[in-house]
């Protein structure tokens, strides 16, 4: 009998590959050896590395702007035939590129993400897949669009800076050069949230504070995104105000969809399909998934929630290992196993995540042997 290990990353502690290894180590300590590892993602941090592994794509290094327009070394992945490029937005426009005191939802820009896309186009890519998680921005994608050749005009002529503060100044949009540059190029945006662009649960109000926005900043950004959405509608006749996932990464999903025809995909199902997860799950007896935190949002498109859906559909028990959980019960999981129950502090959980995951996986292995021993799964 087989155990399938299929987690997301444990954000801030372990990438999905290391998470798999730690779980496997614990299971082997308990005596279970029939194991298959399948590191996964859902559009958030680490998505590009997972897709690169699936497509056998290699890193291409390039210099781009960070969220505050400082030059940094970044990169994207490219398949051997140069047809498919994979970009992680956070590698150019991510919070992880800034120190805490540098967070600025009003001033940060996605310009560097546009530069990564340009690099992929110049390399010959015809399909560009972009993971939107971990961004530092609420600029509606304005910076990235500028890098791709979109021109924005306000009361005083062309706007030269793409950031959250400038969104409200846009009166006219010219996408001619960008459409020419992207001719015959398909853009696929992977997101792990369903957040709309505007409204009470829009990009500014939901994610702005995480990116350094004060209460006043949130109001300004919300108003500016409303104005920007109106200009997108005026230009394209596409109403993206309530587009599911349109508010991803500060609104870049909405503007790319409206102006460039980009497809917005729920990252978890996309990656599960590409990894042939269903087939692997059917031929396993138990599934172990996980990520940093298991909570109510887990069931709104996050990887463990999507794994659970499939597990329930094919009647396979699904266990979740996580850093912490706020769930009051298992919510369909066979068990939810947080490593913070084994540590004295959040810092210890983060610093020793690999060892703690191994420990809890060993305990799970013993549980499987004791409760399901007749299955001969070890």
C-alpha positions as a printed Julia matrix, in Angstrom:
378×3 Matrix{Float64}:
   0.0    0.0     0.0
   1.22   3.51   -0.78
   1.33   6.91    0.91
   1.31  10.01   -1.32
   3.03  13.08    0.15
   1.63  16.19   -1.57
   2.14  19.46    0.35
   2.44  23.13   -0.5
   5.36  25.06    0.99
   5.37  25.91    4.68
   5.76  29.64    4.12
   8.76  31.15    5.86
  10.15  27.76    6.84
  10.22  25.03    4.18
   9.7   24.96    0.45
   7.51  22.16   -0.87
  10.52  19.97   -1.74
  12.01  20.23    1.76
   8.55  19.73    3.28
   8.19  16.46    1.33
  11.62  15.31    2.43
  10.89  15.99    6.11
   7.59  14.08    5.97
   9.25  11.17    4.17
  12.01  11.04    6.78
   9.48  10.81    9.59
   7.46   8.07    7.88
  10.6    6.03    7.26
  11.59   6.37   10.92
   8.23   4.78   11.76
   8.95   1.96    9.33
   6.79   3.05    6.39
   8.69   2.92    3.1
   6.16   2.74    0.24
   6.08   6.49   -0.39
   5.64   8.82   -3.35
   6.6   12.5    -3.03
   4.78  15.2    -5.03
   5.74  18.77   -4.05
   2.96  21.16   -5.04
   1.91  24.83   -5.1
  -1.2   26.9    -5.72
  -0.04  30.15   -7.3
   1.58  31.46   -4.11
   5.24  31.54   -3.13
   7.24  28.68   -4.63
   4.92  28.12   -7.61
   7.58  28.78  -10.25
   9.98  26.17   -8.84
   7.19  23.56   -8.79
   6.2   24.31  -12.38
   9.84  24.35  -13.46
  10.16  20.85  -12.05
   7.04  19.75  -13.97
   8.16  21.29  -17.27
  11.87  20.6   -16.8
  12.51  24.31  -17.27
  15.83  26.01  -16.5
  16.47  29.31  -14.77
  17.29  32.33  -16.93
  18.94  35.15  -14.99
  18.01  38.75  -15.67
  18.4   42.16  -13.99
  15.11  43.88  -13.14
  13.64  46.47  -10.78
  12.49  45.48   -7.31
   9.23  46.93   -5.86
  11.02  50.2    -5.06
  12.7   50.35   -8.49
  16.17  49.31   -7.34
  18.1   47.03   -9.68
  18.28  43.39   -8.53
  19.28  40.06  -10.0
  16.2   37.98  -10.69
  15.11  35.41  -13.24
  12.44  33.26  -14.86
  12.32  29.64  -16.02
  12.34  28.58  -19.66
  11.67  25.18  -21.2
  14.26  23.58  -23.45
  12.32  24.47  -26.6
  11.9   28.06  -25.31
   8.13  27.85  -25.82
   7.01  28.04  -22.18
   8.26  30.53  -19.58
   7.43  30.42  -15.89
   7.57  33.55  -13.76
   7.2   34.05  -10.03
   5.99  37.58   -9.51
   7.53  37.65   -6.02
  11.0   37.28   -7.58
  10.71  40.83   -8.91
   7.83  42.46   -7.05
   7.64  40.51   -3.81
   7.45  41.47   -0.16
  10.39  39.18    0.53
  12.61  41.62   -1.41
  11.91  44.4     1.1
  12.74  44.98    4.74
   9.72  45.5     6.96
  10.27  49.24    7.23
  10.33  49.49    3.42
   6.82  48.1     2.87
   4.84  50.67    0.88
   1.56  49.7    -0.73
   1.21  53.19   -2.2
   4.69  53.54   -3.73
   5.66  49.98   -4.68
   5.49  48.93   -8.32
   5.19  45.79  -10.43
   7.52  47.2   -13.09
  10.06  44.41  -12.49
   7.44  41.76  -13.21
   6.86  43.4   -16.58
  10.6   43.24  -17.2
  10.58  39.49  -16.47
   7.76  39.07  -18.99
   9.72  41.09  -21.54
  12.73  38.84  -21.01
  10.62  35.74  -21.6
   9.11  37.2   -24.77
  12.56  38.1   -26.12
  13.67  34.51  -25.41
  10.86  33.27  -27.68
   8.24  32.12  -25.14
   4.73  31.68  -26.54
   3.11  30.72  -23.23
   4.01  32.6   -20.05
   2.72  31.26  -16.73
   2.89  33.7   -13.82
   2.47  32.83  -10.13
   0.97  35.88   -8.45
   1.59  35.12   -4.76
   3.71  37.15   -2.35
   3.56  40.53   -4.06
   4.44  43.8    -2.31
   2.19  45.91   -4.5
  -1.25  47.45   -4.89
  -0.59  49.22   -8.2
  -3.25  47.44  -10.25
  -0.46  46.05  -12.41
   0.23  49.55  -13.71
   4.01  49.24  -13.38
   4.18  45.89  -15.2
   1.91  47.22  -17.94
   4.22  50.22  -18.4
   7.21  47.89  -18.76
   5.3   46.03  -21.49
   4.59  49.21  -23.43
   1.19  50.34  -22.15
   0.98  54.12  -21.9
  -1.13  55.91  -19.3
  -2.2   59.52  -19.58
  -3.57  61.94  -16.99
  -4.54  65.59  -16.81
  -0.9   66.68  -17.25
   0.08  64.28  -20.02
   1.76  60.88  -19.87
   2.15  59.32  -16.43
   5.7   58.07  -15.92
   5.42  56.19  -12.62
   3.24  53.13  -12.1
   2.23  52.78   -8.45
  -0.86  52.79   -6.27
  -0.85  56.57   -5.85
  -0.9   57.09   -9.63
  -3.86  54.81  -10.4
  -6.38  57.52   -9.65
  -4.79  59.92  -12.15
  -5.38  57.71  -15.2
  -7.73  59.28  -17.78
  -6.63  57.45  -20.95
  -4.88  54.16  -21.74
  -2.97  53.27  -24.9
  -2.14  49.54  -25.14
  -1.13  49.48  -28.83
   2.56  48.74  -28.29
   1.87  46.11  -25.62
  -0.6   44.2   -27.8
   1.95  44.18  -30.61
   4.65  42.92  -28.24
   2.37  40.18  -26.91
   1.01  39.1   -30.28
   0.76  35.26  -30.33
   1.8   35.11  -26.64
  -0.56  33.52  -24.1
  -0.48  34.84  -20.53
  -1.73  32.55  -17.75
  -2.03  34.02  -14.25
  -2.12  31.6   -11.33
  -3.71  32.83   -8.12
  -4.47  31.27   -4.74
  -7.19  33.78   -3.81
 -10.58  34.78   -5.23
 -10.34  38.39   -4.08
 -12.05  40.93   -6.38
 -10.38  44.15   -7.47
 -12.65  46.53   -5.56
 -15.23  46.59   -2.78
 -15.21  45.77    0.91
 -13.18  42.6     0.26
 -11.13  44.11   -2.55
  -7.38  44.15   -3.08
  -6.66  47.32   -1.11
  -8.74  46.53    1.96
  -7.85  42.86    2.21
  -4.14  42.94    1.4
  -3.08  46.59    1.64
  -2.33  46.5     5.39
  -0.06  43.46    4.92
   1.93  45.54    2.43
   2.44  48.59    4.62
  -0.78  50.51    3.99
  -2.15  52.66    6.8
  -5.9   53.07    7.25
  -5.67  56.3     5.24
  -3.62  54.57    2.53
  -6.25  51.84    2.22
  -8.95  54.43    1.55
  -6.81  56.16   -1.07
  -5.9   52.88   -2.77
  -9.52  51.69   -2.74
 -10.68  54.92   -4.39
  -7.84  54.77   -6.93
  -8.61  51.16   -7.85
 -12.26  52.14   -8.4
 -11.18  54.92  -10.76
  -8.71  52.61  -12.53
 -11.41  49.95  -12.99
 -13.62  52.57  -14.63
 -10.82  53.43  -17.05
 -10.26  49.76  -17.84
 -13.98  49.44  -18.63
 -13.92  52.59  -20.76
 -11.01  51.18  -22.77
 -12.05  47.53  -23.08
 -15.78  47.35  -22.15
 -14.78  44.66  -19.62
 -16.09  45.16  -16.08
 -13.4   43.65  -13.83
 -14.53  45.19  -10.55
 -15.89  41.9    -9.21
 -13.9   39.47  -11.33
 -12.99  36.48   -9.09
  -9.25  36.65   -8.46
  -9.02  40.07  -10.13
  -7.62  41.59   -6.96
  -4.74  39.12   -6.84
  -1.31  40.7    -6.33
  -2.75  44.17   -5.87
  -4.98  44.04   -8.94
  -2.53  42.95  -11.63
  -4.83  40.05  -12.54
  -7.75  42.36  -13.36
  -5.77  44.77  -15.53
  -3.86  42.04  -17.37
  -7.14  40.26  -18.08
  -8.85  43.4   -19.32
  -6.05  44.95  -21.35
  -3.99  41.95  -22.48
  -6.5   39.08  -22.47
  -4.62  37.15  -19.78
  -6.34  34.07  -18.36
  -6.85  33.93  -14.59
  -6.59  30.39  -13.24
  -6.99  28.96   -9.76
  -3.41  27.82   -9.19
  -4.07  24.65   -7.18
  -6.33  22.84   -9.72
  -4.02  23.96  -12.55
  -0.96  22.44  -10.88
  -2.8   19.34   -9.67
  -3.8   18.64  -13.25
  -0.29  19.22  -14.6
   1.19  16.81  -12.04
  -1.4   14.1   -12.8
  -2.36  14.22   -9.13
  -5.67  12.41   -9.56
  -3.98   9.33  -11.02
  -1.35   9.29   -8.26
  -4.01   9.75   -5.57
  -6.18   6.93   -6.92
  -3.2    4.59   -6.73
  -2.37   5.59   -3.15
  -4.01   4.58    0.11
  -3.32   7.69    2.21
  -2.51  11.29    1.24
  -0.5   13.7     3.36
  -0.73  17.38    2.41
  -0.02  20.62    4.26
   1.16  24.23    4.32
   2.06  26.92    6.83
  -1.42  27.52    8.22
  -4.63  25.54    7.94
  -7.68  27.76    8.49
 -10.97  28.7     6.85
  -9.17  30.13    3.79
  -7.73  26.66    3.17
 -11.09  25.78    1.62
 -11.17  28.82   -0.67
  -8.73  27.61   -3.32
  -5.62  26.85   -1.26
  -3.66  23.71   -2.14
  -4.53  21.52    0.91
  -8.23  22.28    0.47
  -8.12  21.24   -3.19
  -6.2   18.07   -2.3
  -8.88  17.32    0.3
 -11.64  17.78   -2.29
 -10.06  15.17   -4.52
  -9.36  12.84   -1.6
 -13.0   12.97   -0.52
 -14.16  12.44   -4.1
 -12.13   9.24   -4.48
 -12.58   8.14   -0.85
  -8.94   8.44    0.23
  -8.03   9.62    3.77
  -6.2   12.97    3.71
  -3.96  14.13    6.58
  -2.73  17.73    6.88
   0.56  18.76    8.51
   0.93  22.48    9.14
   2.73  25.11   11.15
  -0.47  26.1    12.95
  -4.22  25.77   12.62
  -7.27  27.75   13.73
  -9.79  25.06   12.79
 -11.99  23.85   15.63
 -12.39  20.4    14.07
 -10.9   18.4    11.21
 -13.25  19.84    8.52
 -12.97  16.7     6.4
  -9.29  15.96    7.0
  -8.55  12.63    8.67
  -6.4   14.68   11.05
  -4.83  18.15   11.16
  -1.37  18.03   12.75
   0.21  21.41   13.63
   3.9   21.4    14.54
   3.51  24.36   16.9
   2.0   21.9    19.39
   5.48  20.37   19.63
   7.37  23.64   20.16
   7.56  26.36   22.8
   7.29  29.35   20.47
   6.57  30.48   16.91
  10.28  31.23   16.48
  11.18  27.67   17.46
   8.58  26.27   15.06
  10.02  28.33   12.23
  13.68  27.64   13.02
  13.24  23.91   13.55
  10.38  23.29   11.12
  12.09  20.42    9.32
  12.85  18.49   12.53
   9.35  19.12   13.89
   7.71  17.97   10.66
   9.82  14.82   10.77
   8.8   14.24   14.39
   5.09  14.67   13.76
   5.3   12.55   10.59
   6.92   9.75   12.57
   4.06   9.96   15.07
   1.6    9.85   12.17
   3.41   6.83   10.76
   2.99   5.0    14.05
  -0.7    5.93   14.06
  -1.13   4.53   10.55
   0.61   1.3    11.54
  -1.5    0.89   14.69
  -4.86   1.87   13.22
  -4.45   0.67    9.64
  -1.88  -2.08   10.15
  -3.98  -4.61    8.32
  -3.56  -2.5     5.21
   0.12  -3.56    5.11
   1.12  -0.02    4.15
   4.7   -0.33    5.43
